[in-house]
Amino acid sequence: MEGDRMEVGDLKQNPNDMNNIHVEVHVKSTSTAKRSDVKMHVLTLLNRHRMVFGAFRWTEFDEDFLIKHVQSVAIVDAERKPIDLKSCSLSIHIFTLNDDGPSTLNLEEEELSAANHWLLPAAEFHGIWESLVYDSGVKTQLLDYVSTTIYFSDKNVDSNLISWNRVVLLHGPPGTGKTSLCKALAQKLSIRLSNRYSYGQFVEINSHSLFSKWFSESGKLVTKMFQKIQQLIDDKQALVFVLIDEVESLTAARNASQAGTEPSDAIRVVNSVLTQLDQIKRHPNVVILTTSNVTEKIDLAFVDRADIKQYIGPPSVEGIFNIYLSCLEELMKVKTHQHLSVLPGGTHEGKNTPTSVCPAWRNS
């Protein structure tokens, strides 16, 4: 589950070493090289560059094989400090990006566009993970959580004793990067678990269409939507991620419906969603990612099913500094920083920030 491991030279490949470094190898879509050959050449590269500082990426190579077959080699999710690769355990993850873009999942009888669907890793999601900056270890915690649930399933841990639903709820004010984080997490896991699953699938449910456009039948439509998802889950070679953005639109609190402040059809929708979640949680290769701006409107039964309820808020002063630092480093890397002062500033949530220059401000 943790990626491919080989030994070259003095580099350690000890899976029990807590000082574990992840290396992502982006292979060109035109490459026909064997994974074993890619691993061997990458480990030779790392053996020649034993000392690095934090997250480090190679995009230019002096070896013909790497020039022909590899787009980049990156040490990822590492702290900003010197790293001695000789003393670390290396997990190497090899992937190729899918350039096809999203397709549409339709519910045929209703001619309704129910969801968008991507094959992962997707070129469209590439780089989102790195662009999102948070103050605490939010990204690492989410990554570890999903990895752990899959590890539990592989080891046949009794879910009656240790219960998990594979449901993540990210909540907080609008504009803090919750949806982007869900996409980035799915992309990251499809790469991190590429030795366990052949590919990933990402389904973004169009919850507003399911609930509002076909109001009287919305409960049935939710069931049909999850039947479509079940077909994807049946492929055990795929790791399936389901994103329900603004989940409160499908899981409105039933007490409001019973009190007459919400339509009665909302009860059927919530019941349907909860039933479907309980059914698909038995499968080890599915993760439900949800976001909400107004958690007080979500039915408590759904909130109880969320294994992780993570608040995503505006960044602190330190977070803002790190966001700007990452943006400036990118501009310096591509040698455009001298033109920064003449670029127009954008606006974000009413604040004057250079969003046109610094997309990382999407989560500020």
N, C-alpha and C positions, 0 to 999 in steps of 0.2 A: 504493500500500500504506500510505502514511503518513497518509492521511486527506484531507479536502477542503480546498482552499486557494483563497481569494479575496482580492482586495485592496479594502479600503475605507479611504478617508482616507489616513493616513500609516502604517498598520500594515503591516509587512513580511511578505511571503509567499514568502521565498526558501528553496526546499527544500534548498539546499546549506549553509544556515547551521547551524553546529553548536549554536548557542544556540536550540534548538528547544523550544517550549512546546506541550504537548498540552492541548487544550480539549475536554471531554466535554459534549455537549449532550443532556440527557435530555428527549425530546419526549413529551408526554402521549399515552396510548394512544387518546384520543378525537380527536386532531388529524388533520386531513386536509391540512395545509399541505404544499407542495412543499419538498423538501430545499433547493433553491436559495433559496427565500424565507427559510427558517429560517437558513441560513448568512448571508444578507445582514443580517438583523436582529441576529444574534448578533455579527457583526463590527462593526456599528454600536455595539452595547453596549460591546464591548471598546475601541473607539476613544474612547469617552467616559470609560473608566476605565483609563488607561494605566499607572498605578503600582499594583501590588498587592504583598502580602507573602506569599510562599510559595504553597502550595496555597490557593486562594480559591474560594468557591462563592457564586453568586447564586441565591436562591430566591424573592426578591420583586422585581418589576419595575415600572417606571413607564411602560411602553409597552404598548399594548393587544394588539398581535400576540403579544408574548412572554407576557403574562398568559394569553392564550387557549390558546396552543399549547405552551409550554415549561414543564417542571417545574423544571429547574435548569440552570445553566451553571456548569461547574467547571473551574478550572485545576488539573490533577492532576500528581502525581509530580514536584513542584517542590521545590527546597530551601527551607529556612526563611530566606529573605532577600528583600529588596526586588527586585521584578522590573519592569523597564521594558518594557512590551509593545511600545512603539514600536520598540525595538531588537532584538526577537526575531522569529524565524520561528514562525508559528502553524500547528499541525496541528489541524483541527477534526473531531471525530468525533461524528456524530449517530446517536442510537439510541433505540429504544423498548423497554421491558421486556416480556417475555412473562409473562403471569400464569397460564398454564395449569397449572403445577406438573408434577411428574414423571409419566411414563407408564411402563409395564412392558414390557420386551422378553422375550417368552416363546419357549422352544423347544417348538414345538407337540406333537411326538410324545411328549415326556417330561412335558408339562404343568409345566415347570419355570420359575420366575421367574429368569431368567438375569441381568437387568440392569435398572437404572433409567435413564430417558432424559429429558433436558431439552432444550428449545429455548432457545438463547442469543441475546441476553442474557436471563437469567431473573430475575424479581423476587426469587426465593428466594435468589439469590447476590448481590444488590445490597448493597454496603457491606462485604462481607467483606474485599476487598483493603485498604481503608483501615484496617480494624480490626486487621490483623496487623502487628506491629512486630518488626523484626529489626535486629541490630546492624550488619551489613555490607549491601552492596547486593544482597542475595539476590534480591529481587523484580525489580529492574532487570535483573540478569544473566539471569534466566530469561526475562523478557519479550524482551530483546534476542536471546537464543538462538533462540527460536521464530520471531521476526520475520526473523532472518537466514536460517534454513533455508528459509522460504517465498520470500524474496528470491532465494536461490540457485536454487530450482526455477524461478522465473519467468524467470531469466536463463539457464536450461539449463546450469548448472554441471555438469561431468562428475562424477558421484558415484563413479566409479572412481578419480578422482584426489583428490577431496575427499569423503571418506565421511562420511555422517551417517545415522542410523537414526530420528531424531525420537523418541527414547526418553529420558525424564527420570526419574531415580531420586532421590527424596527419602528420606533415611534419618536415623534418630536415635531418641531415647527416646520413649515414648508421651507424648501430651499436649502436643506442641510445635507443633501446628497444621499438620502435613504435609498431611492430607486437605483442610483448609480452604484451604490455599495452592493446592492443585491446582485446586479449584473456582474460587477467585478468579482464578487465572492464566487459566483457560479463559474466564471472564467478561470479563476485561480484554482478552484478545486478540480476542474476538468483537466488541468495541467498537472496539479499535484498528485492526482490519483490516476494518472494515465497508465500506470502499470496494473491497476486494478480494473479499470473500465476502458474499453476501446475508444469511446468518445462520449461527449456530453450532449444533452438536449436541454434547451431552455425555452420554456413556455411562459409567455406573458399574457395573462388572462385579461380580456377586455371586460372588466367587471361592470362598468357603466352600461355597456350595451346589453349584457346579460340581464341586468336588473331593470333598466328603465325602458328600453325600446320594446321589449316583449314582457311587459309588466305582469300580466295575469298568468303567464306560463313560466315565470322566471325560475321557480323551484325546479321544474322539469328540465329547463335549459341548463341549470347548474349541474344536474345529474348527468345530462348528455355530455357536457363539457368534460367532466371527470371521467366519463367512459372513454373519451378520446385520449385523455392523459393515460388511462390505464393501458391502452394499446402501446403507448411508448414505453411504459414501465415494464411491460411483458418482455421487452428485449433486455435480457440480463447483462448484455455487454455495454449497455448505456447507463450513464448516471444522469438522472432526470431532475431538473430544477423547475419548480412552478412558482412564478411570481404573481402574487395578487396585490396590486398596487391600490392604495386607499381601501384597505380591506373592510373598513366600516361600511362601505356601500353594499357588501354582501353579507356582513355579519352584524347588522344593526341590532342593538339591544332589544331583546324580545319583550322586556318589561314595558318599553315605550310603546310597542305595538299593542300589548294587552291593555295599556292605559288609554289607547285611542289616539296617541300623538303620532304614531307611525302606521302605515297601511298594514292590514292583516297579512298580505302576501309576504311581507318581510319575515314573518315567522316561518313560513314554508321555505324561504330561501336559506335562512340560518340553519334550520333543521337539516336541509339537504347538504349544506356545506359541512356541517359537523359529522353527518353520517358518512360522507365521502372521505373526509380526513381520517376517520376511524378505520375505514376499509383499507386505504392505501398505505397507512403507516406500517402495515405488516411487511411491506416490501422494503428490502434494505437499500435499494438504488434510487430512492426518491427523497427530495428535500423540498419543503414548502417554505418559501420566503414571502413575507408579507410586510407592508408598510402602512402607517396610519399617521395622520396629522391630529386626530381627535380621538384618543383612546377611550375617553369616557363614553363614547357612543358605541363601542364594540361590546357585543354580548359576552358576559363573563365566562360562559362555557367555552368560547373560543379562546379567550385570554388564558384560561386554565390549561388549555392544550398547548400553548406556546412554551417550549422548553426554555427559550431565551427571549426575554423582553428587554431589549436594549434601547436606551434613550440616546438619540442622536441630536445633539444640540449645536448651537453656534460655537465656533472655536474660541478658545481663550486667547490672551495676548501671545502666549508662547505658540499656540497653534497658528495664529495669524502670521507670526514671524516665520514659522516653518513653511507655511504655504508660499509666502513671498520668496523665501530662500530657494525652494524647489523651482519656482518660476524663473528666478534670476539665473539659477544654475543651468536650466534648459536654454535660456536665451544666450548665455555665455557659451554653451556647448556648440550651438549652431551659429555663433558669431553674429547675432542680431541685436545684442544689448546696446550697441551704440545708437540704435534707432528707436529705443524705447520711449524717449521723451516726445517723439513726434507722433506716436501712435495714439489713436483716440481711445479715451476711457469708456468703459461700459457702465452699466448700473446693475446692481444686484440687491433685491429686496429694499430698494430705496436708498442704498448706500452708494456713494461714488467710489467704485473700485475698478481696477483695470481688468474687467472680465474678458474683454476682447483680446487681451494680451495673456491673461493668467486664468486658464480654464479651471484651475484647482479651486478657484473661488466659488465653484458650484456648490461646495458644502460649507460655505461660510454664512 
